[in-house]
Amino acid sequence: MKHPFDLSGKTALVTGANTGLGQGMAVALAKAGADIVLVGRSAPTETLAAIKAAGQKAYDIRADLIETAAAKTALAEAVEIAGQVDVLVNNAGIIRRNDAVDFSEDDWDAVMDVNLKNLFFLSQAFANHCIGRKAPGKIVNIASMLSFQGGIRVASYTASKSGVMGLTRLMANEWAHHGINANAIAPGYFATNNTAALQADEDRNAAILGRIPAGHWGKPEELGGAVVFLASAASNYVHGITLPVDGGWLAR
Ligand code: NAP
């Protein structure tokens, strides 16, 4: 019998996997046996090499996911080159920082389009792909601590990530009966480009570290277990959850 966490024979599409958490999750999925389609706007050179080193196939599709049309067509392109997509990891995301009283419409729209609107339209295309071929599917959305908390100086990011948690529940409600599991992971504070400004700010860095029971910023590979779980048969009866992977941050 196949191990419930075994992903051999599966293809996972991961967005924004040239770096950071997306890279960590793509490599973890490959190590569990999946072939990987990388969808993003920058060359995922390192990630392609790591997936191939894990013995899996890796495909590279360039798409700017701020464009809804690109999100809608990325899935069809992935199916064309890989034959099928069984797992969708909606990881690509951006953040803009400013005081709420000065927050611009551009900073609002850009973040909402990448983090929420186009996450939805790529998921919609994936759900139609699964339903059309009567095959099960796994959606893993990347949420945030700011799906649970308010944050500060990141109005559109908080709105988008709170939206991701809600949309994950909606997708579960509408698609679970088709054999599609929609769930989310809420990473805590991980050391990536996204948090470079916080890591560089001595006071914020100390305050954040002081609140993490595990005592360190997360490393991208520390998301591996959660994404493999939610992408595999091990989570077949798990629907609509947002799983914190946060070194204990929310326990405080
Ligand atoms: P990151 O290192 O900045 O990576 C973000 C990824 O998204 C990059 O691959 C980036 O591509 C891609 N991306 C951004 N805009 C895109 C666009 N318009 N089209 C296509 N791809 C685009 O950040 P990260 O920390 O790994 O973040 C990954 C996800 O985790 C995001 O959704 C973020 O909100 C979430 N998250 C991060 C943390 C954390 O502590 N780091 C915590 C909670 C949630 P480029 O390299 O080309 O920009």
Residues whose N, C-alpha, C, O or C-beta is under 5 A from the ligand:
A	BS01	NAP	G16 A17 N18 T19 G20 L21 G22 G40 R41 S42 A63 D64 L65 I66 N91 A92 G93 I94 V114 I142 A143 S144 M145 P187 G188 Y189 F190 T192 N193 N194 T195
